[in-house]
Each structure stands twice: as structure tokens, then as C-alpha cells.
Amino acid sequence: MSPEVLIYISNIKKFLDTNNEAHQYFLKNINEDEFFSKVAESSQKNFDKNGDPMLLRNQFEEIKTELLKSSNKKIENNIFLDLKDFGTICLN
């Protein structure tokens, strides 16, 4: 991964750590490691293509949507949810 992409990812992480609203919007119900992995992948593609690692807004939205869909599939495959304060419930 190019240094430019690493710097860009680092800046995004700092922004999301300091901006609670953006953090909630992009990372709520999403695995952060998966999110940043996808962002890094797209960022590297952008950098290879046009020399700029910055993602467009729609690229962020596509990553968020893709990860939300995959997390919803994981929930659908398991009808039992373990909620910390409420115990185990069945989604049947």
C-alpha cells in the first residue's frame, strides 16, 4: 500500500474519532476493521488510477451499504440474538 493511502486512511480515522456524528453515520453497526480495509482498497485503486487516494462521497456510501448488507445477512442466518442486558431472544 502506498504511503499516500496510509496517510489518507490515518486522516480518516482521526476525523471519525473526533467527529461523533460522522462516526455514528459511517460506523454504526459496522465492523471498523472491515470498513477501513474496504476504504484502503478503494483508496489504493483511486491512487493507482488518477494519483489521488481520496474517495468520493458515493464511494463511502457504497462501502457503508455493502457492509451493512453483509452484517444483515449474518443476523438473518442466526435467529437467536444474545442481547447483553436482555438475555437471548429469538427472531422467529
N, CA, C and O atoms as CSV, one atom per row, in Angstrom:
chain,resi,resn,atom,element,x,y,z
A,1,MET,N,N,0.856,-1.174,0.000
A,1,MET,CA,C,0.000,0.000,0.000
A,1,MET,C,C,0.900,1.235,0.000
A,1,MET,O,O,1.900,1.284,0.716
A,2,SER,N,N,0.545,2.206,-0.788
A,2,SER,CA,C,1.375,3.401,-0.928
A,2,SER,C,C,1.288,4.287,0.321
A,2,SER,O,O,0.285,4.267,1.034
A,3,PRO,N,N,2.334,5.053,0.574
A,3,PRO,CA,C,2.338,5.944,1.738
A,3,PRO,C,C,1.200,6.974,1.703
A,3,PRO,O,O,0.660,7.348,2.744
A,4,GLU,N,N,0.849,7.420,0.514
A,4,GLU,CA,C,-0.231,8.398,0.382
A,4,GLU,C,C,-1.553,7.820,0.880
A,4,GLU,O,O,-2.338,8.508,1.533
A,5,VAL,N,N,-1.783,6.566,0.569
A,5,VAL,CA,C,-3.014,5.895,1.001
A,5,VAL,C,C,-2.997,5.716,2.519
A,5,VAL,O,O,-4.009,5.940,3.183
A,6,LEU,N,N,-1.860,5.319,3.063
A,6,LEU,CA,C,-1.748,5.151,4.519
A,6,LEU,C,C,-2.014,6.466,5.254
A,6,LEU,O,O,-2.680,6.482,6.289
A,7,ILE,N,N,-1.496,7.553,4.719
A,7,ILE,CA,C,-1.730,8.870,5.323
A,7,ILE,C,C,-3.206,9.230,5.230
A,7,ILE,O,O,-3.788,9.740,6.187
A,8,TYR,N,N,-3.806,8.965,4.081
A,8,TYR,CA,C,-5.229,9.261,3.885
A,8,TYR,C,C,-6.092,8.469,4.863
A,8,TYR,O,O,-7.010,9.025,5.465
A,9,ILE,N,N,-5.807,7.183,5.027
A,9,ILE,CA,C,-6.561,6.337,5.955
A,9,ILE,C,C,-6.382,6.848,7.385
A,9,ILE,O,O,-7.339,6.891,8.158
A,10,SER,N,N,-5.172,7.228,7.728
A,10,SER,CA,C,-4.901,7.762,9.063
A,10,SER,C,C,-5.714,9.031,9.324
A,10,SER,O,O,-6.252,9.216,10.416
A,11,ASN,N,N,-5.800,9.895,8.327
A,11,ASN,CA,C,-6.589,11.129,8.461
A,11,ASN,C,C,-8.078,10.831,8.611
A,11,ASN,O,O,-8.769,11.506,9.374
A,12,ILE,N,N,-8.575,9.837,7.895
A,12,ILE,CA,C,-9.989,9.460,8.017
A,12,ILE,C,C,-10.261,8.932,9.427
A,12,ILE,O,O,-11.272,9.278,10.038
A,13,LYS,N,N,-9.357,8.094,9.938
A,13,LYS,CA,C,-9.531,7.558,11.291
A,13,LYS,C,C,-9.553,8.678,12.327
A,13,LYS,O,O,-10.373,8.665,13.244
A,14,LYS,N,N,-8.654,9.643,12.179
A,14,LYS,CA,C,-8.620,10.776,13.111
A,14,LYS,C,C,-9.922,11.567,13.033
A,14,LYS,O,O,-10.479,11.962,14.058
A,15,PHE,N,N,-10.402,11.796,11.817
A,15,PHE,CA,C,-11.642,12.542,11.643
A,15,PHE,C,C,-12.815,11.823,12.304
A,15,PHE,O,O,-13.605,12.442,13.017
A,16,LEU,N,N,-12.926,10.524,12.066
A,16,LEU,CA,C,-14.044,9.768,12.641
A,16,LEU,C,C,-13.929,9.645,14.152
A,16,LEU,O,O,-14.945,9.536,14.838
A,17,ASP,N,N,-12.708,9.662,14.684
A,17,ASP,CA,C,-12.524,9.622,16.137
A,17,ASP,C,C,-12.934,10.938,16.792
A,17,ASP,O,O,-13.388,10.945,17.936
A,18,THR,N,N,-12.778,12.049,16.075
A,18,THR,CA,C,-13.080,13.359,16.665
A,18,THR,C,C,-14.474,13.865,16.319
A,18,THR,O,O,-14.989,14.751,17.001
A,19,ASN,N,N,-15.094,13.322,15.275
A,19,ASN,CA,C,-16.421,13.774,14.859
A,19,ASN,C,C,-17.429,12.664,15.159
A,19,ASN,O,O,-17.557,11.706,14.396
A,20,ASN,N,N,-18.133,12.800,16.263
A,20,ASN,CA,C,-19.060,11.763,16.708
A,20,ASN,C,C,-20.202,11.532,15.717
A,20,ASN,O,O,-20.620,10.393,15.510
A,21,GLU,N,N,-20.701,12.590,15.114
A,21,GLU,CA,C,-21.803,12.451,14.159
A,21,GLU,C,C,-21.368,11.625,12.946
A,21,GLU,O,O,-22.101,10.741,12.503
A,22,ALA,N,N,-20.183,11.910,12.413
A,22,ALA,CA,C,-19.668,11.151,11.268
A,22,ALA,C,C,-19.367,9.713,11.673
A,22,ALA,O,O,-19.605,8.783,10.903
A,23,HIS,N,N,-18.848,9.538,12.874
A,23,HIS,CA,C,-18.557,8.194,13.372
A,23,HIS,C,C,-19.838,7.364,13.447
A,23,HIS,O,O,-19.855,6.213,13.012
A,24,GLN,N,N,-20.895,7.932,13.989
A,24,GLN,CA,C,-22.175,7.229,14.084
A,24,GLN,C,C,-22.749,6.930,12.699
A,24,GLN,O,O,-23.310,5.857,12.474
A,25,TYR,N,N,-22.609,7.877,11.777
A,25,TYR,CA,C,-23.179,7.706,10.443
A,25,TYR,C,C,-22.486,6.577,9.683
A,25,TYR,O,O,-23.150,5.734,9.079
A,26,PHE,N,N,-21.156,6.558,9.712
A,26,PHE,CA,C,-20.422,5.584,8.908
A,26,PHE,C,C,-20.141,4.272,9.617
A,26,PHE,O,O,-20.046,3.238,8.955
A,27,LEU,N,N,-20.005,4.271,10.925
A,27,LEU,CA,C,-19.531,3.071,11.604
A,27,LEU,C,C,-20.553,2.400,12.518
A,27,LEU,O,O,-20.246,1.383,13.140
A,28,LYS,N,N,-21.751,2.948,12.608
A,28,LYS,CA,C,-22.771,2.324,13.438
A,28,LYS,C,C,-23.181,0.990,12.812
A,28,LYS,O,O,-23.538,0.932,11.635
A,29,ASN,N,N,-23.125,-0.074,13.607
A,29,ASN,CA,C,-23.485,-1.429,13.180
A,29,ASN,C,C,-22.566,-1.993,12.089
A,29,ASN,O,O,-22.959,-2.887,11.340
A,30,ILE,N,N,-21.341,-1.464,12.009
A,30,ILE,CA,C,-20.381,-1.916,11.005
A,30,ILE,C,C,-19.070,-2.245,11.709
A,30,ILE,O,O,-18.671,-1.547,12.642
A,31,ASN,N,N,-18.412,-3.284,11.273
A,31,ASN,CA,C,-17.093,-3.638,11.788
A,31,ASN,C,C,-16.078,-2.613,11.272
A,31,ASN,O,O,-15.895,-2.468,10.063
A,32,GLU,N,N,-15.422,-1.909,12.191
A,32,GLU,CA,C,-14.486,-0.846,11.802
A,32,GLU,C,C,-13.325,-1.367,10.974
A,32,GLU,O,O,-12.900,-0.713,10.022
A,33,ASP,N,N,-12.811,-2.529,11.323
A,33,ASP,CA,C,-11.682,-3.091,10.571
A,33,ASP,C,C,-12.067,-3.375,9.122
A,33,ASP,O,O,-11.301,-3.096,8.200
A,34,GLU,N,N,-13.254,-3.930,8.933
A,34,GLU,CA,C,-13.740,-4.190,7.575
A,34,GLU,C,C,-13.936,-2.882,6.813
A,34,GLU,O,O,-13.592,-2.780,5.635
A,35,PHE,N,N,-14.494,-1.882,7.500
A,35,PHE,CA,C,-14.736,-0.588,6.868
A,35,PHE,C,C,-13.425,0.013,6.381
A,35,PHE,O,O,-13.317,0.417,5.223
A,36,PHE,N,N,-12.426,0.075,7.261
A,36,PHE,CA,C,-11.166,0.702,6.878
A,36,PHE,C,C,-10.406,-0.136,5.853
A,36,PHE,O,O,-9.645,0.407,5.051
A,37,SER,N,N,-10.605,-1.440,5.874
A,37,SER,CA,C,-9.986,-2.287,4.861
A,37,SER,C,C,-10.566,-1.973,3.479
A,37,SER,O,O,-9.830,-1.852,2.500
A,38,LYS,N,N,-11.884,-1.843,3.413
A,38,LYS,CA,C,-12.547,-1.502,2.145
A,38,LYS,C,C,-12.167,-0.093,1.680
A,38,LYS,O,O,-11.956,0.140,0.489
A,39,VAL,N,N,-12.084,0.841,2.629
A,39,VAL,CA,C,-11.695,2.207,2.283
A,39,VAL,C,C,-10.268,2.209,1.731
A,39,VAL,O,O,-9.986,2.877,0.736
A,40,ALA,N,N,-9.377,1.468,2.371
A,40,ALA,CA,C,-7.992,1.407,1.913
A,40,ALA,C,C,-7.909,0.795,0.507
A,40,ALA,O,O,-7.144,1.261,-0.337
A,41,GLU,N,N,-8.696,-0.242,0.273
A,41,GLU,CA,C,-8.716,-0.894,-1.037
A,41,GLU,C,C,-9.180,0.084,-2.119
A,41,GLU,O,O,-8.552,0.191,-3.172
A,42,SER,N,N,-10.268,0.790,-1.860
A,42,SER,CA,C,-10.785,1.762,-2.830
A,42,SER,C,C,-9.822,2.929,-3.002
A,42,SER,O,O,-9.631,3.436,-4.107
A,43,SER,N,N,-9.224,3.344,-1.900
A,43,SER,CA,C,-8.274,4.448,-1.940
A,43,SER,C,C,-7.061,4.100,-2.796
A,43,SER,O,O,-6.578,4.927,-3.569
A,44,GLN,N,N,-6.572,2.869,-2.652
A,44,GLN,CA,C,-5.422,2.439,-3.456
A,44,GLN,C,C,-5.788,2.396,-4.932
A,44,GLN,O,O,-4.986,2.786,-5.780
A,45,LYS,N,N,-7.000,1.922,-5.249
A,45,LYS,CA,C,-7.454,1.908,-6.645
A,45,LYS,C,C,-7.502,3.325,-7.209
A,45,LYS,O,O,-7.062,3.567,-8.333
A,46,ASN,N,N,-8.043,4.270,-6.414
A,46,ASN,CA,C,-8.093,5.663,-6.864
A,46,ASN,C,C,-6.689,6.208,-7.095
A,46,ASN,O,O,-6.434,6.897,-8.083
A,47,PHE,N,N,-5.779,5.893,-6.170
A,47,PHE,CA,C,-4.413,6.394,-6.285
A,47,PHE,C,C,-3.728,5.810,-7.520
A,47,PHE,O,O,-3.026,6.526,-8.233
A,48,ASP,N,N,-3.923,4.534,-7.774
A,48,ASP,CA,C,-3.327,3.904,-8.952
A,48,ASP,C,C,-3.906,4.466,-10.243
A,48,ASP,O,O,-3.204,4.599,-11.246
A,49,LYS,N,N,-5.185,4.792,-10.207
A,49,LYS,CA,C,-5.873,5.265,-11.412
A,49,LYS,C,C,-5.561,6.725,-11.736
A,49,LYS,O,O,-5.249,7.063,-12.878
A,50,ASN,N,N,-5.650,7.603,-10.699
A,50,ASN,CA,C,-5.500,9.031,-11.003
A,50,ASN,C,C,-4.519,9.775,-10.098
A,50,ASN,O,O,-4.428,11.001,-10.164
A,51,GLY,N,N,-3.784,9.049,-9.255
A,51,GLY,CA,C,-2.763,9.678,-8.426
A,51,GLY,C,C,-3.280,10.359,-7.175
A,51,GLY,O,O,-2.524,11.044,-6.486
A,52,ASP,N,N,-4.560,10.181,-6.870
A,52,ASP,CA,C,-5.156,10.800,-5.682
A,52,ASP,C,C,-5.913,9.727,-4.894
A,52,ASP,O,O,-6.818,9.090,-5.433
A,53,PRO,N,N,-5.548,9.521,-3.622
A,53,PRO,CA,C,-6.194,8.455,-2.844
A,53,PRO,C,C,-7.583,8.805,-2.305
A,53,PRO,O,O,-8.266,7.936,-1.763
A,54,MET,N,N,-8.007,10.052,-2.443
A,54,MET,CA,C,-9.264,10.495,-1.843
A,54,MET,C,C,-10.465,9.796,-2.466
A,54,MET,O,O,-10.570,9.677,-3.686
A,55,LEU,N,N,-11.370,9.335,-1.601
A,55,LEU,CA,C,-12.595,8.703,-2.053
A,55,LEU,C,C,-13.687,9.755,-2.250
A,55,LEU,O,O,-13.732,10.767,-1.552
A,56,LEU,N,N,-14.551,9.492,-3.207
A,56,LEU,CA,C,-15.718,10.344,-3.407
A,56,LEU,C,C,-16.793,9.951,-2.411
A,56,LEU,O,O,-16.755,8.861,-1.839
A,57,ARG,N,N,-17.736,10.827,-2.210
A,57,ARG,CA,C,-18.810,10.556,-1.256
A,57,ARG,C,C,-19.560,9.268,-1.596
A,57,ARG,O,O,-19.874,8.467,-0.716
A,58,ASN,N,N,-19.839,9.087,-2.879
A,58,ASN,CA,C,-20.589,7.886,-3.265
A,58,ASN,C,C,-19.776,6.613,-3.014
A,58,ASN,O,O,-20.366,5.554,-2.795
A,59,GLN,N,N,-18.449,6.682,-3.040
A,59,GLN,CA,C,-17.635,5.514,-2.727
A,59,GLN,C,C,-17.768,5.140,-1.248
A,59,GLN,O,O,-17.852,3.961,-0.904
A,60,PHE,N,N,-17.785,6.156,-0.375
A,60,PHE,CA,C,-18.010,5.896,1.048
A,60,PHE,C,C,-19.380,5.267,1.266
A,60,PHE,O,O,-19.523,4.322,2.040
A,61,GLU,N,N,-20.380,5.797,0.580
A,61,GLU,CA,C,-21.736,5.274,0.719
A,61,GLU,C,C,-21.834,3.828,0.234
A,61,GLU,O,O,-22.514,3.011,0.855
A,62,GLU,N,N,-21.158,3.510,-0.872
A,62,GLU,CA,C,-21.175,2.142,-1.385
A,62,GLU,C,C,-20.539,1.176,-0.398
A,62,GLU,O,O,-21.040,0.069,-0.202
A,63,ILE,N,N,-19.437,1.586,0.227
A,63,ILE,CA,C,-18.767,0.744,1.218
A,63,ILE,C,C,-19.679,0.520,2.413
A,63,ILE,O,O,-19.823,-0.603,2.897
A,64,LYS,N,N,-20.295,1.604,2.886
A,64,LYS,CA,C,-21.197,1.504,4.035
A,64,LYS,C,C,-22.365,0.572,3.717
A,64,LYS,O,O,-22.700,-0.295,4.524
A,65,THR,N,N,-22.979,0.740,2.567
A,65,THR,CA,C,-24.127,-0.070,2.164
A,65,THR,C,C,-23.737,-1.546,2.029
A,65,THR,O,O,-24.467,-2.430,2.476
A,66,GLU,N,N,-22.596,-1.799,1.416
A,66,GLU,CA,C,-22.126,-3.179,1.246
A,66,GLU,C,C,-21.907,-3.856,2.599
A,66,GLU,O,O,-22.304,-5.006,2.786
A,67,LEU,N,N,-21.284,-3.157,3.534
A,67,LEU,CA,C,-21.010,-3.740,4.841
A,67,LEU,C,C,-22.282,-3.912,5.664
A,67,LEU,O,O,-22.408,-4.882,6.413
A,68,LEU,N,N,-23.220,-2.989,5.534
A,68,LEU,CA,C,-24.495,-3.137,6.240
A,68,LEU,C,C,-25.268,-4.343,5.718
A,68,LEU,O,O,-25.865,-5.088,6.495
A,69,LYS,N,N,-25.256,-4.533,4.404
A,69,LYS,CA,C,-25.948,-5.678,3.823
A,69,LYS,C,C,-25.323,-6.979,4.300
A,69,LYS,O,O,-26.040,-7.930,4.614
A,70,SER,N,N,-24.006,-7.035,4.358
A,70,SER,CA,C,-23.358,-8.278,4.792
A,70,SER,C,C,-23.604,-8.530,6.281
A,70,SER,O,O,-23.725,-9.682,6.697
A,71,SER,N,N,-23.679,-7.469,7.084
A,71,SER,CA,C,-23.954,-7.674,8.510
A,71,SER,C,C,-25.407,-8.092,8.727
A,71,SER,O,O,-25.694,-8.854,9.651
A,72,ASN,N,N,-26.324,-7.611,7.894
A,72,ASN,CA,C,-27.728,-8.032,7.991
A,72,ASN,C,C,-27.883,-9.490,7.605
A,72,ASN,O,O,-28.720,-10.184,8.182
A,73,LYS,N,N,-27.103,-9.980,6.650
A,73,LYS,CA,C,-27.165,-11.389,6.266
A,73,LYS,C,C,-26.701,-12.267,7.415
A,73,LYS,O,O,-27.252,-13.346,7.638
A,74,LYS,N,N,-25.693,-11.813,8.144
A,74,LYS,CA,C,-25.204,-12.587,9.282
A,74,LYS,C,C,-26.296,-12.706,10.341
A,74,LYS,O,O,-26.449,-13.760,10.957
A,75,ILE,N,N,-27.049,-11.642,10.554
A,75,ILE,CA,C,-28.134,-11.659,11.536
A,75,ILE,C,C,-29.261,-12.574,11.053
A,75,ILE,O,O,-29.821,-13.333,11.844
A,76,GLU,N,N,-29.602,-12.508,9.751
A,76,GLU,CA,C,-30.680,-13.327,9.224
A,76,GLU,C,C,-30.366,-14.809,9.342
A,76,GLU,O,O,-31.274,-15.618,9.535
A,77,ASN,N,N,-29.101,-15.177,9.229
A,77,ASN,CA,C,-28.721,-16.586,9.303
A,77,ASN,C,C,-28.786,-17.132,10.721
A,77,ASN,O,O,-28.802,-18.349,10.905
A,78,ASN,N,N,-28.823,-16.280,11.707
A,78,ASN,CA,C,-28.885,-16.713,13.093
A,78,ASN,C,C,-30.127,-16.090,13.719
A,78,ASN,O,O,-30.169,-14.881,13.944
A,79,ILE,N,N,-31.137,-16.909,14.000
A,79,ILE,CA,C,-32.382,-16.342,14.513
A,79,ILE,C,C,-32.318,-16.027,15.999
A,79,ILE,O,O,-33.231,-15.403,16.538
A,80,PHE,N,N,-31.249,-16.452,16.668
A,80,PHE,CA,C,-31.094,-16.147,18.082
A,80,PHE,C,C,-30.091,-15.015,18.260
A,80,PHE,O,O,-28.980,-15.067,17.731
A,81,LEU,N,N,-30.491,-13.997,19.006
A,81,LEU,CA,C,-29.615,-12.865,19.308
A,81,LEU,C,C,-29.361,-12.824,20.800
A,81,LEU,O,O,-30.282,-12.964,21.605
A,82,ASP,N,N,-28.116,-12.632,21.157
A,82,ASP,CA,C,-27.759,-12.507,22.566
A,82,ASP,C,C,-27.585,-11.033,22.877
A,82,ASP,O,O,-26.573,-10.435,22.513
A,83,LEU,N,N,-28.561,-10.445,23.543
A,83,LEU,CA,C,-28.503,-9.035,23.924
A,83,LEU,C,C,-28.004,-8.953,25.360
A,83,LEU,O,O,-28.593,-9.544,26.266
A,84,LYS,N,N,-26.925,-8.223,25.561
A,84,LYS,CA,C,-26.243,-8.198,26.852
A,84,LYS,C,C,-27.165,-7.945,28.038
A,84,LYS,O,O,-27.128,-8.693,29.015
A,85,ASP,N,N,-27.969,-6.929,27.972
A,85,ASP,CA,C,-28.813,-6.552,29.103
A,85,ASP,C,C,-30.150,-7.288,29.136
A,85,ASP,O,O,-30.844,-7.266,30.152
A,86,PHE,N,N,-30.518,-7.946,28.024
A,86,PHE,CA,C,-31.836,-8.574,27.951
A,86,PHE,C,C,-31.790,-10.089,27.818
A,86,PHE,O,O,-32.841,-10.730,27.838
A,87,GLY,N,N,-30.622,-10.677,27.684
A,87,GLY,CA,C,-30.518,-12.125,27.514
A,87,GLY,C,C,-30.655,-12.499,26.054
A,87,GLY,O,O,-30.507,-11.658,25.167
A,88,THR,N,N,-30.940,-13.772,25.812
A,88,THR,CA,C,-31.066,-14.293,24.459
A,88,THR,C,C,-32.515,-14.203,24.001
A,88,THR,O,O,-33.431,-14.565,24.739
A,89,ILE,N,N,-32.719,-13.714,22.771
A,89,ILE,CA,C,-34.063,-13.637,22.212
A,89,ILE,C,C,-34.079,-14.367,20.869
A,89,ILE,O,O,-33.035,-14.567,20.250
A,90,CYS,N,N,-35.243,-14.751,20.438
A,90,CYS,CA,C,-35.418,-15.427,19.169
A,90,CYS,C,C,-36.106,-14.472,18.200
A,90,CYS,O,O,-37.088,-13.820,18.554
A,91,LEU,N,N,-35.592,-14.393,16.989
A,91,LEU,CA,C,-36.169,-13.513,15.992
A,91,LEU,C,C,-37.220,-14.216,15.123
A,91,LEU,O,O,-37.566,-13.741,14.041
A,92,ASN,N,N,-37.704,-15.321,15.603
A,92,ASN,CA,C,-38.671,-16.100,14.855
A,92,ASN,C,C,-40.055,-15.500,14.966
A,92,ASN,O,O,-41.006,-16.031,14.393
